Amino acid sequence: MINLNNIKNQKLNKKKLVELLFYGFPLSFILGNLILSLHLLLFIVIAFFLIREEKLPFRFDNLNWILIIFFSYLCLLTAIQIFSADFFAEMPNKLSTKIHPIVKSFLLLRFLILIIILDTLIFNKILNLKKFFLFTLICTSFVSFDVIIQYIIGYDLFGLKSMGWRNSGPFGDEMIAGTYLQRFSFFSIFYMFVAFKNSKNSLVLITCITVLHAMGVLLAGNRMPLMLFLFGCILVILFVKNMRLSMTIGLIIFISMFSIIAKNDKGFGNRYIIFFNAINFIEPALNYIEYVKAKKMQKEKNLNSEKLSEIKESIRHYEAQKSYFVRTSGHRLIYETAIEVWKKQPLFGYGLKSFRVKCWQVYSKDERQLILDEGRPKGCSNHPHQYYLHLLVEAGIIGTVLIVIFIFILLKNSFSYFRNYTGVKNFEIYIYAPIVISFFLEIWPLRSSGSFFTTSNATFIWLIVGMLIATSRKKIT
């Protein structure tokens, strides 16, 4: 006879395993892409069988269909492009053997499945987001502490050596500790508020955890993640009333500590000063306005030789500055190359993993060889280092528009959620808010980034999307 107790225990164990796998995602990001890929696959398979056994209904709406169309389009586009006879024609032979775009395009479908599974499990209360935030707090606090220790004493808890202004902590050779902390820190900070909101020491605890994570991002040496983290803190101050005081105090303490470090460690401070100057858009904009005026004046016929010489010198000075910026900014060169590649096939793009192939077409044969031989700053890379340029090159206007529409609808639903439930239950808002903030920072267009389709970036993006879709459709309890 069938033992009903054994069946019930098997279902219970499967639920617990699915929960642990979900809560363990922040740890897998630390352990590396191979572990993360296996973790994701295991989670999807076990969760799928659990949903099937429990007979939980899948939910589909316009967001799901947009993603289905996008991933199907990308798979078809990639296959068409790869089977084109001249696809690899312009790429150095020694790099072409590493690429398997068609297989990778079909593997991207796992992220679509991930979103559907997360929506189903969260909607049916099998997964608890508060527990996920707790696991995240443990992981991010450890990484922050390890990075700080590495900077102070020169070695982290695993004996890994500091690189001065860059500290990887438990990530070893990969300098991504700052990116990791920027992505997950807001879950940790908001968990502290949810867990200790009724405690007398809540202000101190939230302030301390904010400063700890801010210092971790700073000392990791990843400058763009620091800017995004501070931007996220400003969003909290602007939109989350009950956390304004603790976040403001935390930022004041952090800025004070940053100033002390920059004053005593000139090399470290200069790295951030150079970065802040590089992202100063006001001065280049003003210079460009003056350049345009000078070009117009140059065409005037009634200018004396002295004035004409002055105008020409002004134009020459601007163009020299522009040239210097292009030579010294690797990302700028890559962005320009990406735009040139996109212009050749703007509507459809070239398919997955195509930028690393097609970017060589921008250069002559001699320039390609020079890039390979000398390793000089170049505009050819595995990806354009910017999500939207990456989408334009590899998915074209069609694919990019689909993703932009998806993001727009998702953010619109998020704002509707806030409008409907603000003031009803603090717990709901403070679980939902960090998901929205993390997603907004990830898709922020004015930032450099990794590849939109790599394991770590894609897993984080679609993990957040799955949580966002599920929580915006139903109140969290």
C-alpha positions in Angstrom: 0.0 0.0 0.0 1.0 3.6 -0.6 2.3 5.3 2.6 0.6 8.7 2.7 3.0 9.9 5.4 6.0 9.2 3.2 4.4 11.1 0.3 3.7 14.1 2.6 7.2 14.0 4.0 8.7 14.0 0.5 6.6 17.0 -0.4 7.7 18.8 2.8 11.3 18.0 2.2 11.1 19.2 -1.4 9.5 22.5 -0.2 12.3 23.0 2.4 14.9 22.3 -0.3 13.4 24.8 -2.7 13.3 27.4 0.1 17.0 26.8 1.0 18.0 27.0 -2.6 16.2 30.3 -3.1 17.6 31.8 0.1 21.1 30.6 -0.8 21.3 32.6 -4.1 23.3 35.5 -2.4 25.9 32.9 -1.3 26.2 31.4 -4.8 27.0 34.8 -6.3 30.1 34.8 -4.0 31.2 31.2 -4.9 31.4 32.0 -8.6 29.6 31.5 -12.0 29.9 27.7 -12.1 28.3 27.2 -8.7 25.7 29.9 -9.5 24.8 28.1 -12.8 24.5 24.8 -11.1 22.5 26.3 -8.3 20.1 28.0 -10.7 19.6 24.8 -12.6 19.0 22.8 -9.5 16.5 25.4 -8.2 14.5 25.4 -11.4 14.3 21.6 -11.7 13.3 20.9 -8.1 10.9 23.9 -8.0 9.3 22.7 -11.3 8.6 19.3 -9.8 7.3 20.8 -6.6 4.9 23.0 -8.6 3.7 20.0 -10.6 3.1 17.9 -7.5 1.3 20.7 -5.7 -0.7 21.5 -8.9 0.0 25.2 -8.6 -1.3 27.3 -11.4 1.0 29.4 -13.6 0.0 33.0 -14.2 0.6 34.7 -17.5 0.0 38.3 -18.5 1.4 40.9 -20.9 4.8 40.9 -19.2 5.3 37.2 -19.6 4.3 37.3 -23.3 6.8 40.2 -24.0 9.6 38.1 -22.5 8.5 35.0 -24.5 8.6 37.1 -27.7 12.0 38.6 -26.8 13.8 35.4 -26.0 12.3 33.6 -29.0 13.3 36.5 -31.2 16.9 36.4 -29.9 17.2 32.7 -30.4 16.0 32.9 -34.0 18.1 36.0 -34.8 21.2 34.4 -33.4 20.7 31.2 -35.4 20.1 33.1 -38.6 23.2 35.3 -38.1 25.6 32.4 -37.1 24.6 30.4 -40.2 25.5 33.4 -42.3 28.6 32.5 -44.3 30.5 35.7 -43.4 29.7 36.0 -39.7 33.2 35.2 -38.5 35.0 36.7 -41.5 36.3 39.8 -39.8 37.3 38.1 -36.5 40.8 36.9 -35.6 40.9 33.1 -35.9 42.3 32.5 -32.5 39.2 33.9 -30.8 36.5 32.4 -33.0 36.7 28.9 -31.5 35.5 30.1 -28.0 32.1 31.1 -29.2 28.9 29.0 -29.2 26.2 31.6 -29.5 23.3 29.4 -30.7 23.6 27.1 -27.7 23.9 30.0 -25.3 20.9 31.8 -26.8 18.7 28.7 -26.1 20.1 28.5 -22.5 18.8 32.0 -21.9 15.3 30.5 -21.8 16.2 29.3 -18.3 15.7 32.9 -17.1 12.2 33.0 -18.5 11.4 29.8 -16.6 13.0 31.2 -13.5 10.6 34.2 -13.6 7.5 32.1 -14.0 8.6 29.7 -11.2 9.4 32.6 -8.8 6.1 34.2 -9.5 4.2 31.0 -8.8 6.1 30.1 -5.6 5.9 33.6 -4.1 2.3 34.0 -5.0 1.5 30.7 -3.3 3.5 31.7 -0.2 6.0 28.9 -0.5 8.9 31.4 -0.6 9.3 34.0 2.1 11.1 37.1 1.0 11.9 38.2 4.5 14.0 35.1 5.0 15.7 35.8 1.7 16.6 39.2 3.1 18.0 37.7 6.2 20.3 35.4 4.3 21.3 38.4 2.2 22.2 40.3 5.3 24.5 37.5 6.5 26.3 37.4 3.1 26.7 41.1 2.5 27.8 41.8 6.1 30.4 39.1 5.8 31.7 40.5 2.4 31.8 44.1 3.8 33.7 43.0 6.9 36.1 40.9 4.9 36.8 43.8 2.4 37.4 46.3 5.3 39.7 43.9 7.0 41.6 43.3 3.8 42.1 47.1 3.3 43.2 47.7 7.0 45.7 44.8 7.5 46.5 43.9 3.9 45.0 40.5 4.0 41.4 39.3 4.2 40.1 36.4 6.4 41.1 33.9 3.7 44.6 35.2 3.4 44.0 37.0 0.1 46.2 40.0 -0.4 44.9 43.6 -0.8 45.7 45.5 -3.9 45.7 48.9 -2.1 42.8 50.9 -3.5 41.1 47.7 -4.8 40.0 44.9 -2.5 38.1 41.8 -3.7 37.5 40.2 -0.3 36.2 36.6 -0.8 35.9 37.0 -4.6 39.7 36.5 -5.0 41.0 37.6 -8.4 37.6 39.0 -9.5 37.3 42.6 -8.5 33.5 42.5 -8.1 33.0 42.9 -4.4 31.6 46.4 -4.8 29.1 45.4 -7.5 27.9 42.5 -5.3 27.4 44.8 -2.3 25.7 47.5 -4.3 23.2 44.9 -5.7 22.3 43.2 -2.4 22.9 45.8 0.3 19.5 47.4 0.2 17.9 44.0 1.0 20.1 43.8 4.1 19.4 47.4 5.2 15.7 47.1 4.8 15.7 43.7 6.6 17.2 45.5 9.6 14.3 48.0 9.6 11.7 45.3 9.3 13.2 43.1 12.0 14.0 45.9 14.5 11.5 48.6 13.7 9.9 48.3 17.2 13.2 48.2 19.0 14.6 51.1 20.9 18.0 50.6 19.2 16.6 50.4 15.6 18.1 53.8 14.7 21.6 52.7 15.8 21.3 49.3 14.2 20.1 50.6 10.8 22.7 53.3 10.8 25.5 50.9 11.6 24.5 48.4 8.9 24.3 51.2 6.4 27.8 52.5 7.2 29.2 49.0 7.2 27.9 48.3 3.7 28.9 51.8 2.4 32.4 51.3 3.6 32.5 47.8 2.0 31.5 49.3 -1.4 34.0 52.1 -1.0 37.0 50.0 0.0 36.2 47.4 -2.7 37.4 50.1 -5.1 34.6 49.7 -7.6 33.7 53.3 -8.3 30.5 53.0 -10.3 28.9 50.7 -7.7 29.7 53.3 -5.1 27.9 56.0 -7.1 24.9 53.7 -7.6 24.9 52.8 -3.9 24.8 56.5 -2.9 22.1 57.1 -5.5 20.1 54.3 -3.9 20.6 55.9 -0.5 19.3 59.2 -1.8 16.2 57.4 -3.2 15.6 55.9 0.2 15.8 59.3 1.8 13.4 60.8 -0.7 10.7 58.1 -0.8 10.9 56.1 2.4 9.9 58.4 5.2 10.5 56.1 8.2 14.1 55.5 7.1 15.2 59.0 6.3 16.8 59.8 9.6 18.9 56.6 9.9 19.9 56.7 6.3 20.9 60.4 6.5 23.0 59.8 9.7 24.6 56.8 8.0 25.6 58.8 5.0 27.0 61.7 7.1 29.2 59.2 9.1 30.3 57.5 5.8 31.3 60.7 4.1 33.3 61.7 7.2 35.1 58.4 7.2 35.6 58.7 3.4 37.2 62.1 3.9 39.6 60.8 6.6 40.7 57.9 4.4 41.2 60.1 1.3 43.2 62.5 3.4 45.5 59.9 4.8 45.7 57.6 1.7 46.4 59.9 -1.2 46.5 57.2 -3.8 43.1 55.9 -2.7 41.6 59.4 -2.6 43.0 60.4 -6.0 41.3 57.4 -7.7 37.9 58.7 -6.7 38.8 62.3 -7.4 39.7 61.4 -11.0 36.5 59.4 -11.3 34.3 62.2 -10.0 36.0 64.6 -12.5 35.5 62.1 -15.3 31.7 62.0 -14.7 31.4 65.8 -14.5 29.0 66.4 -17.4 28.7 70.2 -16.8 32.2 71.3 -17.8 32.3 69.2 -21.1 28.8 70.4 -21.9 29.8 74.1 -21.5 33.0 73.5 -23.5 31.0 72.0 -26.3 28.7 75.0 -26.4 31.7 77.3 -26.7 33.0 75.0 -29.4 29.8 75.3 -31.4 29.8 79.1 -31.1 33.5 79.2 -32.2 32.7 77.0 -35.3 29.9 79.4 -36.3 32.0 82.5 -35.8 34.8 80.9 -37.9 32.4 81.1 -40.9 31.9 84.9 -40.5 33.6 86.9 -43.2 34.3 90.1 -41.3 36.7 88.7 -38.7 40.2 90.2 -38.4 43.2 87.9 -38.4 43.8 88.1 -34.7 40.2 87.2 -33.8 40.2 84.4 -36.4 43.5 83.0 -34.9 41.9 83.1 -31.4 38.8 81.2 -32.6 41.0 78.6 -34.4 43.0 78.1 -31.2 39.8 77.6 -29.2 38.6 75.0 -31.7 42.0 73.2 -31.7 42.0 73.2 -27.9 38.6 71.6 -27.6 39.3 68.9 -30.3 42.6 68.1 -28.5 40.8 67.6 -25.2 38.2 65.4 -26.9 40.9 63.4 -28.5 42.7 62.9 -25.2 39.5 61.8 -23.5 38.9 59.2 -26.3 42.4 57.9 -26.0 42.3 57.5 -22.2 38.8 56.2 -21.7 38.4 52.6 -22.6 34.7 52.6 -22.2 34.3 55.6 -24.4 36.1 53.8 -27.2 34.0 50.7 -26.7 30.8 52.8 -26.7 31.7 54.5 -30.0 32.6 51.1 -31.5 29.2 49.7 -30.3 27.4 52.6 -32.0 29.3 52.1 -35.2 28.5 48.3 -35.2 24.8 48.9 -34.4 24.5 51.4 -37.3 25.4 48.6 -39.8 22.3 46.6 -38.8 20.1 48.8 -36.5 16.7 47.2 -36.8 17.5 43.5 -36.0 21.0 43.5 -34.6 23.5 40.6 -35.0 22.4 38.1 -32.3 23.9 36.9 -29.1 27.7 37.1 -28.6 28.0 39.0 -31.8 29.7 42.2 -30.6 33.0 40.5 -30.0 32.9 39.4 -33.6 31.5 42.4 -35.4 33.5 45.0 -33.5 36.5 44.0 -35.5 34.9 45.3 -38.7 35.3 48.9 -37.4 39.1 48.5 -37.7 41.4 47.9 -40.7 43.4 44.7 -40.8 46.5 46.6 -39.7 44.7 48.2 -36.7 43.3 44.8 -35.7 46.8 43.2 -35.6 48.1 46.2 -33.7 45.3 45.8 -31.1 46.2 42.1 -30.6 50.0 42.6 -30.6 50.3 45.7 -28.4 47.2 45.4 -26.2 46.6 49.1 -26.5 43.3 50.8 -25.4 40.7 49.6 -27.9 37.0 49.6 -28.7 36.7 45.8 -29.3 35.7 43.7 -26.3 33.4 40.8 -25.4 30.6 43.2 -24.8 30.0 47.0 -25.0 30.0 47.5 -21.2 26.6 49.1 -21.2 23.3 47.2 -21.1 21.4 49.3 -23.7 24.2 49.5 -26.2 24.7 45.8 -25.8 21.0 45.2 -26.5 21.1 47.5 -29.5 24.1 45.7 -31.1 22.9 42.1 -30.4 19.1 42.5 -30.4 18.6 45.6 -32.5 15.9 48.2 -32.1 13.3 45.5 -32.1 14.7 43.6 -29.2 15.7 46.7 -27.3 12.2 48.2 -27.6 10.7 45.0 -26.3 12.9 45.1 -23.2 12.3 48.9 -22.7 8.5 48.3 -22.9 8.9 45.4 -20.4 10.8 47.7 -18.0 8.3 50.5 -18.4 5.3 48.3 -17.6 7.1 46.7 -14.6 8.0 50.1 -13.2 4.5 51.4 -13.8 3.1 48.4 -11.9 5.5 49.1 -9.1 4.5 52.7 -8.7 0.8 51.6 -8.8 1.6 49.1 -6.0 3.1 51.9 -3.8 0.2 54.2 -4.5 -2.3 51.5 -3.5 -0.6 50.1 -0.4 1.4 52.9 1.2 0.2 53.2 4.8 -1.6 49.9 4.8 1.1 47.7 6.2 4.7 48.8 6.8 6.0 45.2 6.3 4.6 45.1 2.7 6.2 48.4 1.7 9.6 47.7 3.3 9.9 44.3 1.7 8.9 45.7 -1.7 10.9 48.9 -1.7 14.4 47.4 -1.8 13.4 45.1 -4.7 12.3 48.2 -6.7 15.4 50.2 -5.8 17.7 47.4 -6.7 16.0 46.9 -10.0 16.0 50.6 -10.8 19.7 50.9 -10.1 20.5 47.8 -12.2 18.7 49.1 -15.3 19.7 52.8 -14.8 20.9 53.8 -18.3 23.7 56.3 -17.2 26.1 53.7 -16.0 28.7 51.3 -17.2 28.0 47.6 -16.8 28.9 44.0 -17.6 27.2 41.9 -20.2 23.4 41.8 -20.1 23.5 38.1 -20.9 26.3 36.7 -18.7 25.4 34.3 -15.9 25.9 36.6 -12.9 24.3 39.7 -14.4 21.4 37.9 -16.0 20.7 35.8 -12.9 20.6 38.9 -10.7 18.4 40.8 -13.2 15.8 38.1 -13.7 15.9 37.0 -10.1 14.9 40.6 -9.2 12.3 40.7 -12.0 10.7 37.5 -10.8 10.4 38.9 -7.3 9.1 42.2 -8.6 6.4 40.6 -10.8 5.2 38.4 -8.0 5.1 41.0 -5.3 3.4 43.7 -7.5 0.6 41.3 -8.3 -0.4 40.4 -4.8 0.1 41.8 -1.3 2.8 40.1 0.7 1.9 38.6 4.0 
